[in-house]
Amino acid sequence: MLKRIQKESIYELIAFALCLFFIVTLWGENMVLFVVLIILYLIGNRFWHKKHDYIFFIIGAALGSVAEAICTYFGVWTYVNPTILNIPIWLPITWGIAAVLIVRIAENFVKIESIGSIKKSTKLKTKKIALTLLGVGVFVFALIFVFSMFSIYSSVEAMCTQVRSQYEGDCVEGLIQYVESEEHDYEEKNRAIWALGQLADERALPTLNQFYEFSYAEVPCKRDLHICREEVEKAIKWCTKGNVTSWMYNF
């Protein structure tokens, strides 16, 4: 029994690693990543489906999406290519898979710990199982949070590297010149405006306020056809009140 549980745990950790791998390699390709994660989930269910997996998947997808939508709404973080409710279409699938894996890993941990004990696994206290689930959940959430911060940092750093090679001054000054230039399309300018919001530097406010006047106010806004007012508003708010991610660029 111990070998079977250990084998299941290895499969679950591999599945989690594959999720992270596909997210990193296919970042920005929303529909492709959505399809890949769906296929990964279906394959996993085909070979080692357990009772109530679908319930945990739906709960994880729903709660994760609500939490992400709240965080993006209040500017805790943002995604460059959102699909709906300011989040990518693949994100609910990721949270659903994470919820299933959290429950499975926690169950296996409890079973492994109980082997050789006088008490049977069916008699383990609910409190012990709940604490184990909570511990694994906190660990996975922390991992996803760190990954999200790293993704945002990488996107901003890539923009800074690009503008420094084209314009004089620091990253903020380069991004301002980038946005004001006629050489770049709307999608690139929207990315630069997002990066200015992440940096949260007050020097960008005059330019952002200027772009606010003629930005496209309707939602959804096609980023390749317009300067999106929603993006400009967020950047203005972050530059005025601060952004929790701006500390990453002060080193």
Beta strands, then each sheet from edge to edge (+ up, - down):
end
